Amino acid sequence: MARLAPFRGIRYTLPNLQECVAPPYDVISPLEREQLQRFPYNITHLTLPDRYEHAAEQWNRWQQQGILQPDPQPTFYLLEQTFSLPHTGERRRRLALVCLMALEEYEAGVVLPHEHTQPRVKEDRLHLLRATEANLEPVYGLIEGGLLPLMEEVASLSPLVAEVEYHDGTHRLYRVESGQMVSQLVERAAHARVWIADGHHRYETCLRYRQEQRRAEEHSSGLRPYDWLMIALTALEDPGVVILPTHRVLLQAPAHVPSELPERLGRWFEVCPVALERVMQELGKGAPRRGFAWVTRTGQAYVAWLRAGISPQELVPEGRSVAYRQLDVTLLQSLVLEPLFGVTSQHLERAEGIRYTRDEQQAVEWVLRGEGAVAFLLNPPAVQEVREVALAGEKMPPKSTYFYPKLLSGLVMRSLTL
């Protein structure tokens, strides 16, 4: 199913990679962008330019100056990330194969999305792709097929070509020089599907760019450079695949509703008051039971677990798959946020009247300081849940997945003209 291919990666030749790399473009704040771009060769000059033409000029100039240099032969790369989980400090390790993958329309069932995309963002990325003719950042995907043991072998036998310490851990890039291993990876992936974890906008931008190029080259046959994109693929079973929860803080609420929540939810949930400082520990201990927690301005904290014998999908309006209807975030939205607080999915998408954070302590502090009316805390969805929702042909609810850590941009890039 998934068609993979090696490529000539373009990499920095500068000695201090830490100055060159950056998080993905869509998680960088304006202040962070300003700080990163103080270094004249930081990747954000390409991924977040002031003008698209300027990105193209820099991209070409840096290659001419030898600041960026293509590897001599097409190959695969193996990315190893070692990192600590936020708040707990638990150490994890994650592997990802960086390669080219043939673009597939979603309808083919080979590449499965789980997020909605915004036209404005895709338009921005399309202008950048047209200008640079390059994949400056890899899309991040999860691949089935049991590739983890093979990736482990690749990591142990391939030479290290880049290493950088960043805020969230250590990132190491290996170059796969064994043609036999490349062939084995291609063969194994030929029977696998891929789930997009991060980079939906960039993937769909590449699909649109391919359409443009095909129209312009009516006579073309066979796979062309624009039929492929650079992607980093982690095995679905990799224990280093981490999804962080995204908590919701309502900025305003009817005065009586937060105090009435225990009684209103009691018909479906076991509602338990808990100590404020232990609310997330108690919520985490109860997983995989369906539930969520909340904290009010008065400092009261509760955890709610769906009662035994009550099926989640019975409480959510029909029209969605079973996988979607039994998510914690779906129950919260369908039973609490929309009917009791008037927060619709459109409000969630536009972040109107609501703030998001992956830091539960920050969510609680916002409410206790009076910057929010009530904080709703969630366990993260399991990777299997994301997989099942996508298999059902659906997208996850807004702001429900955050894969951690993000891939660093700037370790390896790909030109469509090589």
Secondary structure as GFF3:
##gff-version 3
##sequence-region A 1 418
A	DSSP	beta_strand	4	5	.	.	.	ID=ss1
A	DSSP	beta_strand	10	12	.	.	.	ID=ss2
A	DSSP	alpha_helix	17	20	.	.	.	ID=ss3
A	DSSP	three_ten_helix	25	27	.	.	.	ID=ss4
A	DSSP	alpha_helix	30	36	.	.	.	ID=ss5
A	DSSP	alpha_helix	44	47	.	.	.	ID=ss6
A	DSSP	alpha_helix	52	64	.	.	.	ID=ss7
A	DSSP	beta_strand	68	70	.	.	.	ID=ss8
A	DSSP	beta_strand	76	84	.	.	.	ID=ss9
A	DSSP	beta_strand	91	102	.	.	.	ID=ss10
A	DSSP	three_ten_helix	106	108	.	.	.	ID=ss11
A	DSSP	beta_strand	111	112	.	.	.	ID=ss12
A	DSSP	alpha_helix	119	132	.	.	.	ID=ss13
A	DSSP	beta_strand	134	135	.	.	.	ID=ss14
A	DSSP	beta_strand	139	143	.	.	.	ID=ss15
A	DSSP	alpha_helix	148	157	.	.	.	ID=ss16
A	DSSP	beta_strand	160	166	.	.	.	ID=ss17
A	DSSP	beta_strand	169	176	.	.	.	ID=ss18
A	DSSP	alpha_helix	179	189	.	.	.	ID=ss19
A	DSSP	beta_strand	194	198	.	.	.	ID=ss20
A	DSSP	alpha_helix	200	216	.	.	.	ID=ss21
A	DSSP	three_ten_helix	225	227	.	.	.	ID=ss22
A	DSSP	beta_strand	228	235	.	.	.	ID=ss23
A	DSSP	beta_strand	242	243	.	.	.	ID=ss24
A	DSSP	beta_strand	247	250	.	.	.	ID=ss25
A	DSSP	alpha_helix	257	265	.	.	.	ID=ss26
A	DSSP	beta_strand	269	274	.	.	.	ID=ss27
A	DSSP	three_ten_helix	276	278	.	.	.	ID=ss28
A	DSSP	alpha_helix	279	286	.	.	.	ID=ss29
A	DSSP	beta_strand	291	296	.	.	.	ID=ss30
A	DSSP	beta_strand	301	306	.	.	.	ID=ss31
A	DSSP	alpha_helix	312	315	.	.	.	ID=ss32
A	DSSP	alpha_helix	322	325	.	.	.	ID=ss33
A	DSSP	alpha_helix	328	332	.	.	.	ID=ss34
A	DSSP	pi_helix	333	337	.	.	.	ID=ss35
A	DSSP	alpha_helix	338	341	.	.	.	ID=ss36
A	DSSP	alpha_helix	345	350	.	.	.	ID=ss37
A	DSSP	beta_strand	354	357	.	.	.	ID=ss38
A	DSSP	alpha_helix	360	368	.	.	.	ID=ss39
A	DSSP	beta_strand	374	377	.	.	.	ID=ss40
A	DSSP	alpha_helix	383	391	.	.	.	ID=ss41
A	DSSP	beta_strand	403	404	.	.	.	ID=ss42
A	DSSP	beta_strand	414	415	.	.	.	ID=ss43
###
